[in-house]
Amino acid sequence: MQRRHLSPDAANRAIGMLEAGARQVDVAQMLNVSQSVASRLSNRYQETGSVIERQRQGRPRATTIGEDRLLIREARRNPRSHCTLLRQELLHATGTSVTPRTVLNRIKETELRCRRPLRTVPLTHEHKRARLAWCEERLNWQNEWSTVMFTDESRIGLYSDRRTVRVWRAPGRRVDDRYVQEVHPFKGGTIMVWGGIFLGGRTELYVCERNMTSQIYEADIIDDIVDNYRYNLEPHFRFLDDN
């Protein structure tokens, strides 16, 4: 297999052979490299007088290590800050002016990534404590889950919230409170849908375009839908309804 590079000693040998009148193809064959390697070596020696390839000099870094740390610290402190805002923070703190793209490149060098926040409804501490207590009571359930039908309804807004929000967060931190966006939906017209799931199946989807009343819930959902599935989950059928 041919080599792609020559050591300084081998390069000097090649130049000696070339100056002695050897052909590039013969030199390349003797040193087990391609002819293009010998050709580049000959051209470089004629132009610079050296067999050492010059290291390419890239564009100087626009920010210092300290300024990089400032950008990352601000992104962690305020996950919802966008690149333009972080650029302004850097300019105000250090006087260094960079582009938003440079800010993005610095943040991408860390574990932080730009993601959409997890959207949830507002939960009080009482809500959270009640949910945790419910889970702890059923921590050791195994076969019991095969007799449970989980049901819930969802109200769908006819006017969507198109606001685009982004946060800087590390992998595995999606449900942390500071990366969650609470939303208050249903500011326009809505319809309500209801459905249930159980081990190995699901109910049909019920769509209610009216206001859900106890009479409608009992007649259309409990009597008409739930009773058709409960016999598959007997004798210890458990109907789990939201709240």
Summary of the structure (lengths in Angstrom):
residues: 243
radius of gyration: 34.1
end to end distance: 71.8
largest distance: 104.5
contacts: 557
relative contact order: 0.09
helix: 44%
strand: 17%
